[in-house]
Amino acid sequence: HRLSPLSKLFVTVLYIVVTVSFHKYDISGVFVMVLFPLVGYQVGMILVHTCFHKLRVVMPLVCAVGLFNPFFDKRIVLYIGAVGVSGGVISMLTLMMKGIFCLMASFLLAATTSIEDICRALRQLHVPKVLTSLLLLTFRYISVLLDEAAIMTDAYRLRAPGQKGVHISAWGSFLGQLLLRSMDRATALYESMELRGYHGEFHYAQGRPSSRASWPFAIGCAALIVLARLYNLPALLGGLFA
C-alpha cells in the first residue's frame, strides 16, 4: 500500500499487456501469470474472495467472451489420455483466464491505490487531462447516476404495483428520462465545481511519501513478468524435475 502509485500503475499496465499477448493455445504460459495477482493479494493482505465478490457482475461477462470458440475451432490439438481436446476449448479457457487475471490485477491496483493517486500517476505520464478528469469524475459520481436510476425505478414500481421490473414498452422513455435527469444533475455539479475554482485541471493534493522499495519492486516485477512471457516456465520446471 505504501508503494508509489506510478510504480504500481506501470507494473499493472505491463502485466495486462503481457498477459493478453500470449498465444491463444498457450494455456500453460497464461496460467503462470496468476502468480502476480495472488502474491499481490497476500502481500497487500487482501482476500481473493473480496475480488471475486466485488467483480461478480463483470466476471461472467468476461468468461462469456470465448464461449463460442469450441464451435468454430474443432481441430484436436491436445490429448488427455484418450480424450481429445479441441483448439476451441483451449482458446476458450485461455481467453477466460486472460480476462480474469487482468481483472484481478486491476482490482489489486484499485484496492491499494486511491483514484486520486491513480489520476496523479496518469498525469505524470502526460496522459491528457481530459481523460484523467473523465476517469476521476466517473469514479466519483457514478453513484449519483445509480441513485437517479434507483429513484426512477422506485417511482415506476409505485405506479405499476405487482409488476416485475420495467416493462419493455417503457424502456425507451425510462432511459430518456434517466438521460435528461443525469444531464441536469451533471450541469448542477459542474456549476458547483466552477464556483469552487475548477478550470479544467485538478490540482491534486500532494500524496504521502512513497516507500523506497517502489521502483526496485517495479523493476523486479517487470523483469519476472517479461521472463514469464519469454520462457515457458512450466515446461522448464517440468524438464528439471523429469
N, C-alpha and C positions, 0 to 999 in steps of 0.2 A: 504493500500500500504506500510505502514511503518512496518508491522509485519515481524517477522523473516521468511525467506524463508523455513527454516527447519520446523517450526511450521505449515505453510500453506501446505507444502508438506505432512506432517504427517496427517493433517485433511482431505486433499483431497483423499489420498490413503485409509484412513479409511472409508470415505464416500462412495467411489466406491465399496470397499469390502462389506460393509454392504448393500448397495443398491442392488447389484447383488445377495445377499444371500437370499432375500425374496422368498417365495414360488411362483410358477407360477400363482396361483389363488389369491394371497393376493394383490389385486389391491388397496384396501384402504390403506394398510400399505405402499406400494410403493408411493402412491400419496402424503403422508405426507412428503416424502423425498425431494420434490420440494422446501420446505421452506428454506433449507440451501442455495442453489444457488441463490434463489430470494432475500433473505436477504443480501447475499454477494454482489449481484449486486447493491442493494440500498446503502449499506454502502460504497462500492467502487466507487459509482457514475458512474456506467457503465450501459448503456441502454441494456435491454434484447434483443431489436431489433438488436443491434450490434452483439450479439452472434449468433442469427439465420441467420443473413446476412452473417457473416464470415463462418459459417458452413453449408451454404445452399447446398453444394455439398455432404457433409457427412451425413447430417440428413436423406435424403431419403434412403440412403443405410442402415442406422441403422433401420429405420422403416420397411424396406422391409424384414428384417430377419424373422419376425414372420407372414408374410402374409399367409403362407400355414397352419398355425395351425388350423384355423376353418375347414379345410377339413379333418384333421386327428383326431381331438378331437371334436366329435359332441354330447357328453353327456351334457345334460342340468344340469347346476349347480346353476342357478340363475333365478329368475323370477322378471321381472319389470312389475308390473301389471299382465296382462295376457300373456305377451310376454316372452318366454323362451330364455335365453342367454346361449349358449353352453360354455363348458370349453375352447374350442379353441379360441373363441372370447376374453374371459377373459385373457387367457395366451398371446394372441397376443398383447392386449393393455398393459398388464403388461410388456412384453418384450420391447415394444416400449418405454414405459415410463422409464424403466431402462436405455436404451441406451441414450435417450435424456437427462435425468438428469445427467448421468455420463459425457456426453459431455459438458453440461453446467458447471459442477464443474471443469472439466479440463480446459475449456476456462477461467473460473474465475481465476484459478491459473496462466495461461499463460498471462492473461491481467494485473495482478497485480504484476508479478514477471518476471524479465528478465531471459533469457535462461541461462546466466552465473550463476545467483543466484540459479537457479534450479539445475544445474550441481554441483555447490559447495555444496548444501544441500545433493545431492546424494552421493558425495564423503565423506561427514561427516557421512553418513550411511554405509560407506565402500562398496558401490556399485563398482564393478570392473571398473578401469579407462578406459578399452576398451569400455565399454558400455556408460559411460559418454562422452568420446571423440567422439564416433559414434553419439550420440544424438546431441552434440553441432555442429559437422561438418555438419550433415544432416540439421539441422535447418539453419545454416549459408549459406550453398552452394546449397540448393535445388533450389534457384533462378537461379543458374548457369546452372543446368540441364534444367530448364524450358526455359531459354534463348536459349540454344542449340536446344531444340525441336522447339522453335518458328522460329529460323533461318532456320532450315531444312524444316519446313512447308512452309515458305515463298518461299524458293528455289523450292520446289515441285510445288507450285501454279504457279510460273513463267514459269515452264516447262509444266504445264498442265492447261492452261487457260480455264475457264468455268467449270471446274470440281469441284464438291463439296466434300471437304475433301480428304483424301488419299485413293486411290482405294485399295481394299482388296488384289489385286495381288502385291501391293508394300509394304504391311505391314512388311513382313519379312526383306526385305532389308532396310526399313526405321528404324526399331528397331535395326537392326545390326549396321547400320551407327551411330545411336544415342549412342549405347553402346560403339563403338570404339572412337567416339569423346568425350564421357564422361570420358573414361579411360585416354585419352590423357590429357584432362583438369585436371583430378584428379592428374595425375602424376606431372604436372607442379605446381599445388597448393601445393602438398606435398613437392616437392623440395624447393619451396619458404619458406615453414614452417620450414624445416630443416635448411635452410640458416639463419633463424631468431632464431635458438636455440631450436627448438622443438625436444624432445627426448622421446615422448610417454606420457608425462604428462603435462597437462595445469596448469600453476601457476596462478590461478585466483587472480585478484586484490581484496584487502580487501573491502568488502561491507560497506555501511554506517551503523551506529549504528541502531539496531532494537529497536522497541518500547518495553517498559517494560510489555506491555499488551500481548505480543506474546504468552507466554506459558499459562497464565490464559485463554486467548482466545482459545488456542488449547485444554486445559483440559475441558473447559466448552462446547465447540462444540462437543468434543468426547463423553462427558457424555450424551449430548442431542441426539446425533446420536445413541448411544447404547441404550438409553432409548426408542427411537422411534422403534428400532428393537425388543426389548424385549416385549414391550407392544403395543397393538393396540390402538393408541391414538384416532382415530376417534370413535371407539366403546366406549372408556371410556368417551369421551366428550358427545357422544350421550346418554350414561346412566345417566350422570349428569343433562342434560337438559330435559330428558324424563319425 
